[in-house]
Amino acid sequence: MLNAAPAGRRAGFTIVELVITLALFGVLLALGIPAFTTFIQNAQIRNAAEHAVSGLNLARAESVQRNAPIRFQFVSNLTASCTVSTASGSWVISLDDPEGLCDVAPSETTAPRILQKYTQQEGAAGVTANTAGGGLVIFSGLGRVSGAGTTQIDFSRAGSVCEHVDAAGSVRCLRVLISTGGAIRLCDPKVAAATDPRHCS
């Protein structure tokens, strides 16, 4: 025969047990939020960098396929007042100069004959792309970089410090390298070992 619960004793949590549980949950939550925030910021940086690599590869492939120069250009925004930018994550792939025409829908005939465009608000809000050599890459019909242009793109987050810049940095920044031959490579500036394929050389 089972023993019955003592009179006056009910199954469940006491107030003290509930308060202790909530306090522990609060402590764990407080410890986890900064790590989760950093995880999200790093994911946004990677997202922006990988989109840029995809865009550059598309521009290069289109230049070879069409045997014509194709522009990959960082722009301030995707409006009718857009300008070339060296510190924006938004970009346009086009046959003609898209300045002031970034709001035009992709078209084979309507100037500036945009093939694709990307705004940094697409999963990468707050990410900055700082370019070395200007904000424009032109691929020739052979898939090579034509003339002087962007050779390096550093992706970081506004208001944050990169881990490779300062040991106390909070975000893992990434870099895209573009060779004159048209090779495009995503690398990690924090990786020091030259034998590591993620190394920026």
C-alpha positions as CSV (number, residue, x, y, z in Angstrom):
1,M,0.0,0.0,0.0
2,L,1.3,3.4,-1.0
3,N,1.9,6.0,1.7
4,A,-0.4,9.0,1.3
5,A,1.2,12.5,1.4
6,P,1.0,14.1,4.9
7,A,-2.0,16.2,5.5
8,G,-1.3,19.8,4.5
9,R,1.6,19.0,2.1
10,R,0.8,19.5,-1.6
11,A,3.0,18.5,-4.6
12,G,4.7,21.3,-6.5
13,F,7.2,24.1,-6.0
14,T,7.5,26.3,-2.9
15,I,8.0,30.1,-3.3
16,V,11.7,29.7,-2.2
17,E,12.3,27.0,-4.8
18,L,10.7,29.1,-7.5
19,V,12.8,32.2,-6.6
20,I,16.0,30.2,-6.7
21,T,15.2,28.6,-10.0
22,L,14.3,32.1,-11.6
23,A,17.5,33.6,-10.1
24,L,19.7,30.7,-11.6
25,F,17.9,31.1,-15.0
26,G,18.6,34.9,-14.9
27,V,22.3,34.4,-14.2
28,L,22.6,31.8,-17.1
29,L,20.7,34.2,-19.4
30,A,23.0,37.1,-18.5
31,L,26.1,35.0,-19.1
32,G,24.8,33.7,-22.5
33,I,23.5,36.9,-24.1
34,P,27.0,38.5,-24.8
35,A,28.2,35.2,-26.4
36,F,25.0,35.0,-28.5
37,T,25.3,38.6,-29.6
38,T,28.9,38.0,-30.7
39,F,27.8,34.9,-32.6
40,I,25.1,36.8,-34.5
41,Q,27.6,39.6,-35.3
42,N,30.2,37.2,-36.6
43,A,27.5,35.4,-38.7
44,Q,26.4,38.8,-40.2
45,I,30.1,39.6,-41.2
46,R,30.5,36.1,-42.8
47,N,27.1,36.6,-44.6
48,A,28.2,39.9,-46.1
49,A,31.7,38.6,-47.1
50,E,30.3,35.5,-48.7
51,H,27.7,37.5,-50.6
52,A,30.5,39.8,-51.9
53,V,32.5,36.7,-53.0
54,S,29.4,35.3,-54.8
55,G,28.9,38.7,-56.5
56,L,32.5,39.0,-57.6
57,N,32.4,35.4,-59.0
58,L,29.2,36.2,-60.8
59,A,30.7,39.4,-62.3
60,R,33.8,37.5,-63.4
61,A,31.8,34.7,-65.0
62,E,29.5,37.1,-66.8
63,S,32.5,39.0,-68.2
64,V,34.0,35.8,-69.7
65,Q,30.6,34.6,-70.9
66,R,29.8,37.9,-72.6
67,N,33.4,38.7,-73.6
68,A,32.8,42.2,-72.3
69,P,33.8,44.3,-69.3
70,I,31.5,43.8,-66.2
71,R,31.5,46.1,-63.2
72,F,31.3,45.1,-59.6
73,Q,30.8,48.3,-57.7
74,F,30.3,49.1,-54.0
75,V,27.7,51.8,-53.7
76,S,26.5,54.1,-50.9
77,N,22.9,52.7,-51.2
78,L,20.5,51.3,-53.8
79,T,18.6,54.6,-54.5
80,A,18.7,57.1,-57.3
81,S,21.3,59.1,-55.4
82,C,23.9,56.3,-55.0
83,T,27.6,56.9,-55.4
84,V,30.7,54.8,-55.5
85,S,31.6,53.9,-51.9
86,T,34.7,52.5,-50.2
87,A,32.9,51.8,-46.9
88,S,29.5,50.3,-47.7
89,G,28.4,46.8,-47.9
90,S,25.9,47.4,-50.7
91,W,27.0,46.6,-54.3
92,V,25.8,46.5,-57.9
93,I,26.9,44.3,-60.8
94,S,26.3,46.1,-64.1
95,L,27.6,46.6,-67.6
96,D,27.5,50.4,-67.3
97,D,28.3,52.9,-64.5
98,P,25.3,52.6,-62.0
99,E,26.0,55.9,-60.1
100,G,22.7,57.7,-59.6
101,L,20.8,54.7,-61.1
102,C,21.0,52.0,-58.4
103,D,17.2,52.0,-58.0
104,V,16.7,50.7,-61.6
105,A,15.5,47.1,-61.8
106,P,17.9,44.6,-63.3
107,S,17.6,44.7,-67.1
108,E,19.6,43.7,-70.2
109,T,18.6,46.9,-72.1
110,T,17.8,49.7,-69.6
111,A,20.8,51.7,-68.4
112,P,22.9,50.9,-66.5
113,R,22.1,47.3,-67.4
114,I,22.2,46.0,-63.9
115,L,22.7,42.2,-63.6
116,Q,22.4,41.9,-59.8
117,K,22.4,44.1,-56.7
118,Y,22.7,43.6,-53.0
119,T,22.0,45.8,-50.0
120,Q,23.8,45.3,-46.7
121,Q,20.4,45.3,-45.0
122,E,19.9,41.7,-46.3
123,G,21.0,39.9,-43.2
124,A,24.1,42.0,-42.7
125,A,22.9,45.3,-41.1
126,G,25.7,47.1,-39.3
127,V,28.4,45.4,-41.3
128,T,30.9,47.7,-43.1
129,A,33.0,46.8,-46.1
130,N,36.2,48.9,-46.3
131,T,37.9,48.6,-49.7
132,A,41.5,49.1,-50.7
133,G,42.1,50.5,-54.2
134,G,38.6,52.1,-54.5
135,G,35.1,50.7,-54.6
136,L,35.1,49.3,-58.1
137,V,36.3,46.2,-59.8
138,I,36.0,45.8,-63.6
139,F,36.5,42.3,-65.0
140,S,37.7,42.2,-68.7
141,G,36.3,39.7,-71.2
142,L,39.1,37.4,-70.1
143,G,38.0,37.5,-66.5
144,R,41.0,39.5,-65.4
145,V,40.8,42.7,-63.4
146,S,41.0,45.6,-65.8
147,G,43.0,48.6,-64.7
148,A,43.5,49.7,-61.1
149,G,40.6,48.9,-58.7
150,T,39.7,47.2,-55.5
151,T,42.2,44.6,-54.5
152,Q,41.1,44.0,-50.9
153,I,37.8,44.2,-49.0
154,D,37.8,44.1,-45.2
155,F,34.5,43.2,-43.6
156,S,33.9,44.4,-40.0
157,R,31.1,45.7,-37.8
158,A,30.5,49.4,-37.0
159,G,31.4,50.2,-33.4
160,S,33.2,46.9,-32.9
161,V,36.9,46.0,-32.8
162,C,38.3,43.1,-34.8
163,E,40.0,40.2,-33.0
164,H,43.0,40.4,-35.3
165,V,43.5,44.1,-34.6
166,D,43.2,43.8,-30.8
167,A,43.4,40.7,-28.6
168,A,40.4,42.2,-26.7
169,G,38.4,42.6,-29.9
170,S,34.9,41.3,-29.9
171,V,34.3,40.2,-33.6
172,R,35.9,37.9,-36.1
173,C,36.5,40.1,-39.2
174,L,37.0,38.7,-42.7
175,R,38.8,39.8,-45.8
176,V,38.3,39.2,-49.5
177,L,41.4,39.4,-51.8
178,I,41.2,40.0,-55.5
179,S,44.2,39.3,-57.7
180,T,44.9,41.0,-61.0
181,G,44.3,37.6,-62.7
182,G,40.8,37.7,-61.3
183,A,41.2,35.1,-58.5
184,I,38.9,35.9,-55.6
185,R,39.6,34.5,-52.1
186,L,37.9,34.8,-48.7
187,C,40.4,34.7,-45.8
188,D,40.7,35.3,-42.1
189,P,43.2,38.0,-41.0
190,K,43.5,36.5,-37.5
191,V,45.0,33.2,-38.9
192,A,48.7,33.6,-38.6
193,A,50.0,30.3,-39.9
194,A,51.0,30.7,-43.6
195,T,50.3,27.0,-44.2
196,D,46.6,27.4,-43.1
197,P,44.3,27.9,-46.2
198,R,42.4,30.6,-44.3
199,H,45.6,32.7,-44.0
200,C,45.6,36.1,-45.8
201,S,48.7,36.4,-47.9
